[in-house]
Amino acid sequence: MVTSKATAEHYEWGTKCEGWRLLNRSDVSVIHERMPPGTQESRHYHMKARQFFFILSGTATMEMGVESHSLSERQGIEIPPGIPHQIFNRSAIDLEFLVISSPTTIGDRVTT
């Protein structure tokens, strides 16, 4: 089945951040997210889900454990289960990225 931001389930989170569930299955999910400048996600980890963040546009700062990584367009990072992480948009433009999770993160998030 063909999907797009226009047809996917849309949700809002944080301060003016938003996401589109492009694929939403129990074994895997693919979400396109947008973060305006100066926004961040809450620090958290997943008990089961392994995630891969892939930057579509903008620049992300990903704090993972005690490390901090700067990610530019067409770069990605894997987050294993149990590792606290937090994504930031510290730039002056929107950040858009894909986050692929296996299994889904629904019900699997622990805020730290």
PyRosetta script that sets phi, psi and omega in degrees:
from pyrosetta import init, pose_from_sequence

init()
pose = pose_from_sequence("MVTSKATAEHYEWGTKCEGWRLLNRSDVSVIHERMPPGTQESRHYHMKARQFFFILSGTATMEMGVESHSLSERQGIEIPPGIPHQIFNRSAIDLEFLVISSPTTIGDRVTT")
pose.set_psi(1, 136.5)
pose.set_omega(1, 178.1)
pose.set_phi(2, -80.9)
pose.set_psi(2, 137.4)
pose.set_omega(2, 178.5)
pose.set_phi(3, -134.6)
pose.set_psi(3, 159.2)
pose.set_omega(3, 177.6)
pose.set_phi(4, -156.8)
pose.set_psi(4, 173.6)
pose.set_omega(4, 176.1)
pose.set_phi(5, -60.1)
pose.set_psi(5, -31.5)
pose.set_omega(5, -178.3)
pose.set_phi(6, -68.5)
pose.set_psi(6, -27.7)
pose.set_omega(6, -176.3)
pose.set_phi(7, -109.7)
pose.set_psi(7, -12.5)
pose.set_omega(7, -176.2)
pose.set_phi(8, -77.3)
pose.set_psi(8, 156.8)
pose.set_omega(8, 173.6)
pose.set_phi(9, -63.1)
pose.set_psi(9, 129.2)
pose.set_omega(9, -178.0)
pose.set_phi(10, -106.8)
pose.set_psi(10, 143.8)
pose.set_omega(10, 174.8)
pose.set_phi(11, -146.3)
pose.set_psi(11, 158.6)
pose.set_omega(11, 176.5)
pose.set_phi(12, -113.5)
pose.set_psi(12, 149.1)
pose.set_omega(12, 178.9)
pose.set_phi(13, -149.8)
pose.set_psi(13, 161.3)
pose.set_omega(13, 178.0)
pose.set_phi(14, 55.8)
pose.set_psi(14, -142.1)
pose.set_omega(14, -179.8)
pose.set_phi(15, -104.1)
pose.set_psi(15, 94.5)
pose.set_omega(15, 176.9)
pose.set_phi(16, 67.7)
pose.set_psi(16, 18.6)
pose.set_omega(16, 173.7)
pose.set_phi(17, -87.8)
pose.set_psi(17, 156.1)
pose.set_omega(17, -179.8)
pose.set_phi(18, -149.3)
pose.set_psi(18, 159.5)
pose.set_omega(18, -179.6)
pose.set_phi(19, -142.6)
pose.set_psi(19, 158.5)
pose.set_omega(19, 177.3)
pose.set_phi(20, -130.3)
pose.set_psi(20, 121.8)
pose.set_omega(20, -180.0)
pose.set_phi(21, -81.4)
pose.set_psi(21, 96.7)
pose.set_omega(21, -178.2)
pose.set_phi(22, -75.4)
pose.set_psi(22, -35.2)
pose.set_omega(22, 176.2)
pose.set_phi(23, -141.3)
pose.set_psi(23, 125.3)
pose.set_omega(23, -173.5)
pose.set_phi(24, -134.3)
pose.set_psi(24, 82.2)
pose.set_omega(24, 178.0)
pose.set_phi(25, -119.9)
pose.set_psi(25, 163.7)
pose.set_omega(25, -179.1)
pose.set_phi(26, -68.3)
pose.set_psi(26, -27.7)
pose.set_omega(26, -177.5)
pose.set_phi(27, -91.4)
pose.set_psi(27, -18.7)
pose.set_omega(27, -179.6)
pose.set_phi(28, -161.7)
pose.set_psi(28, 145.5)
pose.set_omega(28, 173.0)
pose.set_phi(29, -135.4)
pose.set_psi(29, 148.8)
pose.set_omega(29, 175.4)
pose.set_phi(30, -129.2)
pose.set_psi(30, 121.4)
pose.set_omega(30, -177.4)
pose.set_phi(31, -125.6)
pose.set_psi(31, 134.9)
pose.set_omega(31, 171.8)
pose.set_phi(32, -98.2)
pose.set_psi(32, 122.9)
pose.set_omega(32, -178.6)
pose.set_phi(33, -121.8)
pose.set_psi(33, 152.4)
pose.set_omega(33, 177.1)
pose.set_phi(34, -128.5)
pose.set_psi(34, 130.9)
pose.set_omega(34, 177.5)
pose.set_phi(35, -124.0)
pose.set_psi(35, 120.3)
pose.set_omega(35, 175.4)
pose.set_phi(36, -66.0)
pose.set_psi(36, 166.3)
pose.set_omega(36, 177.7)
pose.set_phi(37, -56.4)
pose.set_psi(37, 141.3)
pose.set_omega(37, 175.4)
pose.set_phi(38, 78.6)
pose.set_psi(38, 12.0)
pose.set_omega(38, -179.2)
pose.set_phi(39, -103.6)
pose.set_psi(39, 164.2)
pose.set_omega(39, 179.1)
pose.set_phi(40, -153.5)
pose.set_psi(40, 158.4)
pose.set_omega(40, 175.1)
pose.set_phi(41, -94.9)
pose.set_psi(41, 157.0)
pose.set_omega(41, 174.8)
pose.set_phi(42, -69.1)
pose.set_psi(42, 144.1)
pose.set_omega(42, 176.8)
pose.set_phi(43, -68.0)
pose.set_psi(43, 133.7)
pose.set_omega(43, -175.3)
pose.set_phi(44, -162.1)
pose.set_psi(44, 174.7)
pose.set_omega(44, 170.9)
pose.set_phi(45, -143.7)
pose.set_psi(45, 169.5)
pose.set_omega(45, 178.1)
pose.set_phi(46, -119.1)
pose.set_psi(46, 135.9)
pose.set_omega(46, -177.7)
pose.set_phi(47, -71.9)
pose.set_psi(47, -37.0)
pose.set_omega(47, -176.2)
pose.set_phi(48, -117.6)
pose.set_psi(48, -35.3)
pose.set_omega(48, -170.7)
pose.set_phi(49, -73.9)
pose.set_psi(49, 137.1)
pose.set_omega(49, 169.5)
pose.set_phi(50, -102.2)
pose.set_psi(50, 134.0)
pose.set_omega(50, -176.2)
pose.set_phi(51, -122.0)
pose.set_psi(51, 153.1)
pose.set_omega(51, 172.3)
pose.set_phi(52, -132.4)
pose.set_psi(52, 120.0)
pose.set_omega(52, 178.1)
pose.set_phi(53, -99.6)
pose.set_psi(53, 129.3)
pose.set_omega(53, 179.4)
pose.set_phi(54, -126.8)
pose.set_psi(54, 120.6)
pose.set_omega(54, -174.3)
pose.set_phi(55, -80.5)
pose.set_psi(55, 124.7)
pose.set_omega(55, 177.4)
pose.set_phi(56, -91.9)
pose.set_psi(56, -43.4)
pose.set_omega(56, 178.0)
pose.set_phi(57, -154.2)
pose.set_psi(57, 149.4)
pose.set_omega(57, -178.0)
pose.set_phi(58, 89.9)
pose.set_psi(58, -168.7)
pose.set_omega(58, -180.0)
pose.set_phi(59, -131.2)
pose.set_psi(59, 131.7)
pose.set_omega(59, 179.4)
pose.set_phi(60, -110.6)
pose.set_psi(60, 148.9)
pose.set_omega(60, 166.7)
pose.set_phi(61, -112.4)
pose.set_psi(61, 121.8)
pose.set_omega(61, 179.6)
pose.set_phi(62, -113.1)
pose.set_psi(62, 116.0)
pose.set_omega(62, 171.4)
pose.set_phi(63, -91.4)
pose.set_psi(63, 127.0)
pose.set_omega(63, -174.8)
pose.set_phi(64, -136.0)
pose.set_psi(64, 110.1)
pose.set_omega(64, -173.2)
pose.set_phi(65, 63.9)
pose.set_psi(65, -124.0)
pose.set_omega(65, 178.4)
pose.set_phi(66, -101.7)
pose.set_psi(66, 2.3)
pose.set_omega(66, -178.6)
pose.set_phi(67, -98.3)
pose.set_psi(67, 153.7)
pose.set_omega(67, 174.8)
pose.set_phi(68, -125.4)
pose.set_psi(68, 132.9)
pose.set_omega(68, -177.3)
pose.set_phi(69, -125.6)
pose.set_psi(69, 135.8)
pose.set_omega(69, 173.1)
pose.set_phi(70, -97.9)
pose.set_psi(70, 126.4)
pose.set_omega(70, -177.3)
pose.set_phi(71, -119.7)
pose.set_psi(71, 128.5)
pose.set_omega(71, 178.3)
pose.set_phi(72, -104.2)
pose.set_psi(72, 176.5)
pose.set_omega(72, 178.8)
pose.set_phi(73, -51.2)
pose.set_psi(73, 138.4)
pose.set_omega(73, 178.2)
pose.set_phi(74, 67.6)
pose.set_psi(74, 22.8)
pose.set_omega(74, 171.9)
pose.set_phi(75, -117.0)
pose.set_psi(75, 153.7)
pose.set_omega(75, -179.8)
pose.set_phi(76, -140.6)
pose.set_psi(76, 169.0)
pose.set_omega(76, 178.1)
pose.set_phi(77, -147.8)
pose.set_psi(77, 140.4)
pose.set_omega(77, 178.4)
pose.set_phi(78, -96.8)
pose.set_psi(78, 137.1)
pose.set_omega(78, 177.5)
pose.set_phi(79, -117.9)
pose.set_psi(79, 110.1)
pose.set_omega(79, 178.8)
pose.set_phi(80, -71.1)
pose.set_psi(80, 160.2)
pose.set_omega(80, 175.1)
pose.set_phi(81, -58.8)
pose.set_psi(81, 147.2)
pose.set_omega(81, 175.5)
pose.set_phi(82, 83.2)
pose.set_psi(82, -3.8)
pose.set_omega(82, -178.4)
pose.set_phi(83, -97.9)
pose.set_psi(83, 116.8)
pose.set_omega(83, 176.7)
pose.set_phi(84, -61.1)
pose.set_psi(84, 137.2)
pose.set_omega(84, -179.4)
pose.set_phi(85, -149.7)
pose.set_psi(85, 162.0)
pose.set_omega(85, -178.3)
pose.set_phi(86, -159.5)
pose.set_psi(86, 131.1)
pose.set_omega(86, 178.7)
pose.set_phi(87, -104.6)
pose.set_psi(87, 141.2)
pose.set_omega(87, -178.9)
pose.set_phi(88, -127.3)
pose.set_psi(88, 146.7)
pose.set_omega(88, 166.5)
pose.set_phi(89, -112.4)
pose.set_psi(89, 95.6)
pose.set_omega(89, -178.7)
pose.set_phi(90, -95.4)
pose.set_psi(90, 8.4)
pose.set_omega(90, -177.8)
pose.set_phi(91, -93.0)
pose.set_psi(91, -179.2)
pose.set_omega(91, -178.6)
pose.set_phi(92, -95.9)
pose.set_psi(92, 1.9)
pose.set_omega(92, -179.8)
pose.set_phi(93, -127.2)
pose.set_psi(93, 164.4)
pose.set_omega(93, 177.2)
pose.set_phi(94, -57.9)
pose.set_psi(94, 146.9)
pose.set_omega(94, 172.9)
pose.set_phi(95, -109.9)
pose.set_psi(95, 127.3)
pose.set_omega(95, 174.9)
pose.set_phi(96, -125.8)
pose.set_psi(96, 137.8)
pose.set_omega(96, -177.0)
pose.set_phi(97, -153.7)
pose.set_psi(97, 162.3)
pose.set_omega(97, 170.3)
pose.set_phi(98, -101.5)
pose.set_psi(98, 141.2)
pose.set_omega(98, 170.6)
pose.set_phi(99, -125.3)
pose.set_psi(99, 119.4)
pose.set_omega(99, -179.4)
pose.set_phi(100, -107.1)
pose.set_psi(100, 126.9)
pose.set_omega(100, -176.5)
pose.set_phi(101, -126.0)
pose.set_psi(101, 137.8)
pose.set_omega(101, 176.3)
pose.set_phi(102, -141.7)
pose.set_psi(102, 119.0)
pose.set_omega(102, -9.8)
pose.set_phi(103, -70.4)
pose.set_psi(103, -171.6)
pose.set_omega(103, 179.7)
pose.set_phi(104, -56.8)
pose.set_psi(104, 155.0)
pose.set_omega(104, 178.4)
pose.set_phi(105, -92.4)
pose.set_psi(105, -2.0)
pose.set_omega(105, -179.7)
pose.set_phi(106, -63.0)
pose.set_psi(106, 120.7)
pose.set_omega(106, -177.6)
pose.set_phi(107, 78.0)
pose.set_psi(107, 8.6)
pose.set_omega(107, -174.4)
pose.set_phi(108, -119.8)
pose.set_psi(108, 12.7)
pose.set_omega(108, -174.8)
pose.set_phi(109, -100.0)
pose.set_psi(109, 131.6)
pose.set_omega(109, 176.6)
pose.set_phi(110, -122.8)
pose.set_psi(110, 115.9)
pose.set_omega(110, 178.9)
pose.set_phi(111, -78.2)
pose.set_psi(111, 135.9)
pose.set_omega(111, -178.7)
pose.set_phi(112, -105.8)
pose.dump_pdb("model.pdb")
